Amino acid sequence: MELPLPEDLEAQVQARADDAGLPVGEWIVEALQREAFRQLCEKTDDWWRRHPDEARAATKGYQHRHRDSSAA
């Protein structure tokens, strides 16, 4: 699959791939994965801010389960 990119953007992508020691295609895939993870983290942070009580309960439940599993 070929993406039409402006010349300067293509050069920037090539330079970043070169710096990472990766072929351009692999660098693009990894960049997409990083961006998807960043967006997931942002959505999660937003949810935690909008639902503080549920977040506290989830954290407390996790801590309780973690203590139980480490004691076993």
TORKETI-383282 format. One line per field, with one value per residue: residue in three letters; x, y, z of N, C-alpha, C in turn. Coordinates in nm, 3 decimals. Layout:
N
resn	c(Ala;...)
npx	c(X;...)
npy	c(Y;...)
npz	c(Z;...)
capx	c(X;...)
capy	c(Y;...)
capz	c(Z;...)
cpx	c(X;...)
cpy	c(Y;...)
cpz	c(Z;...)
//
This chain:
72
resn	c(Met;Glu;Leu;Pro;Leu;Pro;Glu;Asp;Leu;Glu;Ala;Gln;Val;Gln;Ala;Arg;Ala;Asp;Asp;Ala;Gly;Leu;Pro;Val;Gly;Glu;Trp;Ile;Val;Glu;Ala;Leu;Gln;Arg;Glu;Ala;Phe;Arg;Gln;Leu;Cys;Glu;Lys;Thr;Asp;Asp;Trp;Trp;Arg;Arg;His;Pro;Asp;Glu;Ala;Arg;Ala;Ala;Thr;Lys;Gly;Tyr;Gln;His;Arg;His;Arg;Asp;Ser;Ser;Ala;Ala)
npx	c(0.085;0.064;0.110;0.017;0.229;0.333;0.644;0.825;0.722;0.747;1.025;1.076;0.955;1.111;1.361;1.309;1.251;1.499;1.657;1.552;1.633;1.478;1.284;1.082;0.807;0.770;0.826;0.614;0.393;0.453;0.439;0.167;0.065;0.166;0.028;-0.238;-0.229;-0.170;-0.408;-0.589;-0.497;-0.552;-0.834;-0.892;-0.789;-0.964;-1.207;-1.158;-1.140;-1.403;-1.548;-1.497;-1.573;-1.632;-1.381;-1.220;-1.336;-1.278;-1.000;-0.959;-1.074;-0.897;-0.656;-0.727;-0.771;-0.515;-0.359;-0.472;-0.402;-0.123;-0.074;-0.137)
npy	c(-0.117;0.213;0.537;0.862;1.115;1.444;1.573;1.669;1.555;1.286;1.266;1.329;1.113;0.906;0.977;0.948;0.677;0.578;0.670;0.510;0.271;0.109;-0.034;0.177;0.101;-0.069;0.116;0.295;0.129;0.076;0.338;0.390;0.204;0.309;0.553;0.464;0.343;0.569;0.714;0.538;0.547;0.816;0.820;0.647;0.789;1.010;0.879;0.793;1.041;1.135;0.949;0.924;0.786;0.523;0.462;0.470;0.255;0.045;0.048;-0.009;-0.265;-0.401;-0.378;-0.524;-0.782;-0.828;-0.837;-1.065;-1.263;-1.256;-1.345;-1.606)
npz	c(0.000;-0.089;0.033;-0.050;0.023;0.120;-0.002;0.200;0.434;0.380;0.377;0.644;0.775;0.671;0.780;1.053;1.065;0.982;1.197;1.396;1.309;1.148;0.878;0.669;0.647;0.873;1.074;1.041;1.104;1.374;1.470;1.433;1.614;1.854;1.859;1.874;2.127;2.283;2.247;2.367;2.632;2.686;2.666;2.876;3.095;3.083;3.142;3.404;3.533;3.500;3.641;3.934;4.173;4.090;3.989;4.219;4.356;4.182;4.191;4.461;4.473;4.301;4.446;4.672;4.561;4.462;4.695;4.812;4.624;4.633;4.885;4.879)
capx	c(0.000;0.142;0.039;0.070;0.271;0.413;0.786;0.892;0.674;0.809;1.164;1.074;0.926;1.230;1.464;1.273;1.270;1.643;1.704;1.507;1.692;1.368;1.230;0.974;0.679;0.766;0.820;0.477;0.307;0.480;0.386;0.022;0.040;0.191;-0.082;-0.357;-0.209;-0.183;-0.550;-0.651;-0.461;-0.625;-0.974;-0.896;-0.773;-1.090;-1.308;-1.125;-1.176;-1.549;-1.608;-1.402;-1.616;-1.609;-1.237;-1.171;-1.383;-1.202;-0.864;-0.966;-1.096;-0.772;-0.561;-0.772;-0.743;-0.370;-0.311;-0.516;-0.327;0.018;-0.067;-0.162)
capy	c(0.000;0.335;0.656;0.985;1.209;1.556;1.537;1.694;1.459;1.159;1.275;1.323;0.974;0.828;1.010;0.886;0.532;0.556;0.688;0.395;0.150;0.027;0.001;0.276;0.033;-0.112;0.235;0.347;0.040;0.102;0.471;0.374;0.134;0.405;0.650;0.395;0.327;0.703;0.747;0.453;0.604;0.942;0.786;0.589;0.901;1.085;0.800;0.797;1.174;1.150;0.848;0.906;0.685;0.391;0.443;0.435;0.120;-0.048;0.044;-0.080;-0.406;-0.456;-0.391;-0.635;-0.907;-0.844;-0.881;-1.203;-1.354;-1.261;-1.416;-1.750)
capz	c(0.000;-0.097;0.077;-0.110;0.127;0.071;-0.002;0.328;0.531;0.346;0.423;0.790;0.812;0.638;0.877;1.182;1.049;0.982;1.335;1.474;1.252;1.098;0.747;0.681;0.672;1.013;1.158;1.032;1.183;1.515;1.501;1.446;1.741;1.963;1.860;1.926;2.271;2.341;2.250;2.469;2.762;2.701;2.694;3.010;3.188;3.082;3.214;3.547;3.582;3.501;3.729;4.045;4.271;4.029;3.978;4.352;4.387;4.099;4.246;4.589;4.440;4.246;4.556;4.756;4.488;4.451;4.827;4.829;4.536;4.673;5.012;4.854)
cpx	c(0.090;0.056;0.099;0.101;0.345;0.562;0.852;0.847;0.737;0.955;1.172;1.049;1.048;1.341;1.435;1.289;1.419;1.700;1.668;1.568;1.588;1.336;1.108;0.840;0.665;0.754;0.679;0.382;0.327;0.429;0.234;-0.014;0.061;0.077;-0.210;-0.347;-0.224;-0.330;-0.625;-0.621;-0.538;-0.772;-0.989;-0.883;-0.901;-1.198;-1.283;-1.163;-1.327;-1.617;-1.518;-1.443;-1.594;-1.460;-1.178;-1.211;-1.305;-1.060;-0.861;-0.985;-0.970;-0.671;-0.597;-0.741;-0.593;-0.311;-0.349;-0.433;-0.180;0.033;-0.081;-0.037)
cpy	c(0.124;0.454;0.778;1.087;1.326;1.519;1.558;1.596;1.323;1.156;1.266;1.180;0.887;0.853;0.945;0.735;0.498;0.567;0.569;0.265;0.054;0.063;0.093;0.209;-0.011;0.008;0.292;0.261;0.066;0.240;0.466;0.304;0.228;0.505;0.586;0.378;0.462;0.742;0.665;0.506;0.733;0.915;0.729;0.698;0.983;1.011;0.808;0.932;1.192;1.055;0.823;0.799;0.544;0.361;0.402;0.292;0.016;-0.063;-0.034;-0.230;-0.473;-0.478;-0.507;-0.770;-0.932;-0.892;-1.027;-1.299;-1.364;-1.335;-1.567;-1.825)
cpz	c(0.000;-0.056;0.010;0.001;0.064;0.085;0.133;0.436;0.506;0.394;0.575;0.838;0.785;0.740;1.013;1.177;1.051;1.123;1.422;1.424;1.197;0.953;0.767;0.714;0.817;1.106;1.158;1.114;1.332;1.558;1.518;1.577;1.859;1.973;1.913;2.077;2.342;2.353;2.354;2.608;2.789;2.735;2.835;3.115;3.197;3.162;3.364;3.607;3.593;3.600;3.851;4.146;4.217;4.019;4.112;4.388;4.307;4.152;4.376;4.566;4.387;4.358;4.646;4.689;4.481;4.584;4.849;4.746;4.578;4.806;4.993;4.820)
//
